[in-house]
């Protein structure tokens, strides 16, 4: 249906970063990497990852502080963060979770365990990727059957509009920039004009309103689009 989930790996050790990226990519996910906190925050803002795998011990700014900043921003506070740390004491795990981390994995860990924890977080942040049914008001999107209903009426959407709607329905209220929607719906390697997003959002709006209901999409001037 939609493109693969995006996982951001934040790890300053090049060898560890490459091993993590290789194994996560082998699961069919898109992997972005960052080697420090500043780069990680920029990646979160630009690419809106579905899960962040974040090492505690980073140069200059700690993983704990990066996690706090991710969770402090409206646009990224719902993004799951899995903290990786050699600190195994309970007080450290509690501190990580209290600052906003959604999971805490102690080094050394098995790759299989980390992948399982990523899948668990994806069920919440990217439900369409695991085949879950999405609902917003009277709009229902069935990923497995590739059908959309508004009330009792089935809507006919093209594949791009279907992916757009799934993206909006996964995170109602979130404002998506045109660049973020291009990356998420069309793919990172597709180079097209951002005005293409406006065209497809317009088509999606037309179909959603074809049953006489109100327009659930809103345009945020200078920022992008949101559902609700």
N, C-alpha and C positions, 0 to 999 in steps of 0.2 A: 504494500500500500504506500505508505510514506517512506521517505529515505531512512537509512539506518540511524539509530540513536548515536548521539555525539558524546564521547567520553573525553574529558580533559584530564590529562595526567600531569601533575605538578611535582617534579622530582629534580633535584639539582645534580644528582649523580648520573652521568651520561649512560653508563652501562645499565644501571637499574631502570632508567627512563626508557631505554630501548627495549629491554626485556618486557617491561610492562606494556609498552605500546604494541610490541609484536604479538603478545598473547591476547590482548584485548581486541586487536584488529582481526586476529584469527577467529574470533567469535562473530565476526560480521559487523562490528561497530566501526564508526568513523572515529579516529583518534586524533586529538590535538594535544600538543605537549608544550609545557612551559618549564623553565629551569629556575625561575625565581618568582617572588610574590608580585612584583609590578607587572611582569609579563602575564602571570596568571589572571590578575584582575582585568587586564586589557582583553584577554581571551574570553573571559566570562561575559564581558560587556559586548564584544563584537560577535561572538559565535553562539551565545546562549546554549552552552552544553547541557545535556540531560543529566549527567552525573559528573562530579569532580572527585578525582582520586588525588588526595593532597598529603604530601609528606610533612610531618611536624617540623623536622629540622631543615630549615631553608636558610640561605645566607641573607643577611640584613633584616628581613622581616620574617618572623616565624609563621609556620603554617597555622597556628592558633589565631594569629592576628589576621591572616588572610581569610580564614573561615569566618571570623567575626565581621569583616568588611563585606564578604559575600552575603551573609545573612542580614546585614544592616540595610541593604539596598532593596527597595521594593521590587525591582525587576528581576532580582536574582535570589531573593530570600527563600523561594520554594525549591531552588536547585539543591538536590541531595549532595552532601559532602561526606565522602568516606575518608577518614583520617588514618594515615599510616604512621606508625611510631614504634621505636624500639623501647619506649617507656611502657613497662607492663604493670606498674603499680596502679592500684585501684584509684588512687587520688588523681593520677594523670588521666585515666580513662574518664573519670567523672568530670574533670575539668574540660576535656575535649567535648564531651557531650553537652555540658552546660553552656559552652560557648556557641553551640548550634550545630555541631557535627551530627550527622544522621547515623553514622556507624563509626566504629573504631577498631582497627585491625592491628594487632601487635606483630612486629617483626621478630623472627622470621615467620613467614606465613606461606601457605601453599597457594599457588596460582589458581587452582581449582576453587579454593575457598573464596578468594577475592572475586573471581568471576561470578560465583554464586551470589555474593553480596551485591555486586553491581546489578545483576538481574533482579534482585529483590528491590533495589531502589528504583529501577526502571519501571517496575509495575506501578509505581506511584507517579513518577515524573514523565513517563512516556507510555501511557497505557495502550495507545494504538499500536505500538511496536510489539506488544505481547497479545494482541488480538482482543483487547477489552472493548466493550460497548461504551460509547461516550454519550452523555446527555447534557443539554443546557436548555433550560426552559422546556419548550415543546419541540425542540430539535433533538433528534436521536440519530447518531451515526454508528452503524454496525460495520466494524472493520472486517470481520470474517466474511460476511455476505456482501460487502462493498455496497451497502445501501444506506440512503439517508431519508429520514422522514421528518416532516414538520406536521405535528398533530397526527392525523391518520393518512395524510397524503405523502406518497413517495415522491421524492424530488430526483430529477435527472441531472447529475453533475458530471462534468468531464473529469478526467483523472487529476488534472492540476487543481481544479476547484475542490475536489475531494480532499487532496492533501492539504490545501490551505485551510479548509474547514476543520480538519482533524487537528492541525497545529493550533488554531484558535481555541478549539474545544478542550484541548489538553490543559490549557492554562488560561481560563477565563479571567478577564480583567487585565491581563498583561499586555502592555503596549509593545508591539513588534515593529522594528524599523523595516524599511523596504530591503535593506541589505541583509538583515537577519532572515527575512522571509525568503529571499533569493537563495541563501545558503541552505536553508532548511527544506524548502519545497522543491527547488530546481536542482540544487547540488552545488558543492564548492567549485567544481571544475567547469561549470556552465557560465559563460560570460554573455550576459544579456543586459539590456537597459533596465534600470530600476523602474521605469515607467510601465514595464511589462507587468509588474506587480499591481499597479493601479488598474490595468485593464482586467486582470483576472479577479481582483477583488470586486470590481464592478459587475462582472458576470456572476460571481457568487452571490452578491447582494440581490441581483435581479431574480435569481432562482429562489433564494430564501424568502423574498417578499412576494413571490408569485401566488402564494395561497391567501394573500390579503393580510398577513401578520405584519407586525412592526419590524423594522430593520434592527437586528441584534448586533450588527457591526457598527463600530464608530471610528471615525477618522480623527486622529489626534494631530492637530496642525503642527507641522514641523517635526513630528516624531514618528508617525506611522499609523498602524491600525490595531484595534483591540476588539475582543468580543465582550459585550456587556459593559 
